[in-house]
């Protein structure tokens, strides 16, 4: 279902994604053709769907950093949330900093098992302008070593968003070994919606990406894990 979101997001709701890429022009070509995105320079390169922001492509400034998609969770108080993350056993990768021309403040953190995620305190840019439709953010799955540890950590941080009476979470937890080799570290996997998973996989291959995990069934739809033409992993989600 299409959604145009002009207001802010509640704490603990996935509200933004970005990809750290070595070649932004190659990313523009790959994702523009795969998802029908257009682009706008706003400090980072913002990806637009029907004129609304849905993601950003960010140049890697350090070749030692991974080529990766990152999901950001909304918060009205990024400083307070950082403190709670430390107290709950997480780590701070980058402290809160102003990001871009829209007065948002972001940080990168990890959970107790080392999975990296972002925090987003909105300024004039609340995050996704569109989501839950083809070519936009659809889901974030945490692949964890211990899902009970993950549920305790994230449930403590984001209880209302995950377990509240009116919660409609876009965030699941599963064991790493359910989908990936057991040696893979815990990580978040950003999912983008597609109408036809097989057709999207063919497009990924044609554009120079590769299929990492062939389609499999989940409680939230058919999922395939792919990498783009620079090695950033993400998932395609065809809703049931």
Secondary structure, 3 states (H helix, E strand, C coil): CCCECCCCCCCCCEEEEEEEECCHHHHHHHHHHHHCCEEEECCCEEEEECCEEEEEEEECCCCCCCCEEEEEEECCCHHHHHHHHHHCCCEEEEEEEEECCCCEEEEEEECCCCCEEEEEECCCCCCCCECCCECCEEEEEEEECCHHHHHHHHHHHCHHHHHCCCCCCCEEEEEHHHCCCCCCCCEEEEEEECCCHHHHHHHHHHCCCEEEEEEEEECCEEEEEEECCCCCEEEEEECC
